Amino acid sequence: MEEKEGGGFHRAAKRLRTEEDTGVRELEDGEEEEEEEEEEDTASEEAVGSGCIESRSRRSSGKDGVEDSHRIPPSPVVHVRGLCDAVVEADLVEALDKFGNICYVMMMPFKRQALVEFDSVESAERCVTRGAREPVYIADQQAFFNFSTSQRITRPTNADDPSSKNKVLLLSIQNPLYPITTDVLYTVCNPVGNVLRIVIFKRNGIQAMVEFESVEDAQKAKLALNGADIYSGCCTLKIEYARPNRLNVVRNDNTSWDYTKPFLLHRERGKGRQRQAILGEHPSNGYGPHCPLLPLPANSRYRRSNEPIQDMISYPPLLPKTFPSTSSSSSLLGSSSVAMVSGLHPTKMNCSRIFNLFCLYGNVEKVKFMKSVPGTALVEMGDEYAVDRAVTHLNSIKVFGKKLNVCVSKQQAVIPSQVFELADGSSSYQDFSLTRNNRFSSAHSSRNIIQPPAAVLHFYNAPPTLSQHQLLKLCSEHNVPEFTKFKVFDAKPSSKTLSGLLEFDSKTEAVEALTVLNHHQIRIPSSSNPFTLKLCFSTSSHL
């Protein structure tokens, strides 16, 4: 469900719109950064995530804000906008508890917004009225307030008890650009409260449950970490109280760990906990130098007083691709940068279409179909992290009626042997290492947002004259499902390209359209060079 917003809010809200709203994004030649911001301003409906409520807000400022806000009947739930990047739940509680007791906070970090539920309508009214009359600052930045149409924020825990808490937290990791392991989460959570057990699972994206020693420790962790980034600009934490009150861990590895039973399963020497720290730069993105990790700041108000202050440490570099793997395929360090994908449609899939899909999660170097195993291909990517992202988001999705199975390959590289002709006449092997369509090696690669497959596609780098009719005709010519809704982002008069959103009836239809039409070249009479249409999955749930 979503927190919807209407038009009319002052232009300062433009700062709220960031790259997260459009999925993977890359500036093309002739595009300008300002144009990108204007495009994002027009996306009015987005997915907030699991456990959110559906509400509607009207943007306003000054005197208009007082009138607009009160068109919505007063509610205990307040919609907060204009938050800074680094704000966490504790900052909201610290700034707003003067208006009354706060029952629950729902962070929307990508939108720099939040929902705050007070224990009474009167408390919420004091907050909204004060915010309309004079500036209210949260983490040293002015915030804006209005009522939500919902009377309560939905919790994943006991629905009958608004104040129910639990010592087990549910962590949803948004935009997981880098792998999330028990080591990472222990390093993030344990400085705040004693961690007993961690379980990581991949159902709706990457989620984890962390069991603390007490409800108080869990409450402190939720306050301190909800809305924060594990690494700068990515791996953002959205935290709620979980349903179970105890975790059952059967083995200690990268996806589960019981810290009360350290000998449940020995790790390899050198694979112990890395004292990684929240908000530090990730040590390696596969294309740049290795960086040190930053510990939780010594002066952090969330650090436990008896937590020792560690020195800065370095993350071990990735093993070269030529080294044999010494760990299982589930372990990322030292694993393969080659993914194996099976279940491919025998006549509709080829190397280029595999590239169109996999390039959203990392650079694709080579693709090779296996002659001995029909419907199976090897995809060599830029690094092991890219393979992990592809496995996380593409495994078990349906393409052309076939369910894909994506896993880590035992191969360390793709060798162009036994090349043959596919059913469509194209080659079974293709090298993409020099293509400009790889999105993770440009100067703007840091803007790429890892987004799971969705029913809404973001298109960009299209000709400025492209119309809805032309796009529908393109779908028809290539025998892919047609979109049901079309939206174009406003662009500057000087803009050389067009971008917008396409909504399909289902996620499966959107996946098929992207697989076929991503990087399709469109020629127009007024340009000597074709436009390469680029597609990616959007964070918008619908138009």
Salt bridges, closest charged atoms under 4 A:
GLU2 OE1 - HIS542 NE2 3.38
GLU3 OE2 - HIS79 ND1 3.40
GLU5 OE1 - ARG59 NH2 2.31
ASP21 OD2 - ARG17 NH2 2.97
GLU26 OE1 - LYS534 NZ 3.32
GLU28 OE2 - LYS534 NZ 3.01
ASP29 OD2 - ARG436 NH2 3.22
GLU31 OE2 - ARG25 NH2 3.07
GLU33 OE2 - ARG447 NH2 2.86
GLU36 OE1 - ARG447 NH1 3.37
GLU37 OE1 - LYS14 NZ 3.98
GLU39 OE1 - ARG25 NH2 3.19
ASP41 OD2 - ARG11 NH2 3.08
GLU45 OE1 - HIS542 ND1 2.78
GLU46 OE2 - ARG17 NH2 2.93
GLU46 OE1 - LYS111 NZ 3.79
GLU54 OE2 - LYS4 NZ 3.76
ASP68 OD1 - ARG71 NH1 2.72
ASP85 OD1 - ARG112 NE 2.76
GLU89 OE1 - LYS222 NZ 2.82
ASP91 OD1 - ARG301 NH2 2.38
GLU94 OE1 - ARG301 NH1 2.48
GLU117 OE1 - ARG155 NH1 2.71
GLU134 OE2 - ARG130 NH1 3.98
ASP183 OD1 - ARG267 NH1 2.71
GLU211 OE2 - LYS167 NZ 3.56
GLU211 OE2 - ARG197 NH1 2.89
ASP217 OD1 - LYS220 NZ 3.73
GLU240 OE2 - LYS238 NZ 3.46
ASP253 OD2 - ARG251 NE 3.03
ASP258 OD2 - ARG197 NE 3.18
GLU307 OE2 - ARG275 NH2 3.00
GLU307 OE1 - ARG304 NH2 3.27
GLU380 OE2 - LYS321 NZ 3.66
ASP388 OD1 - LYS202 NZ 3.55
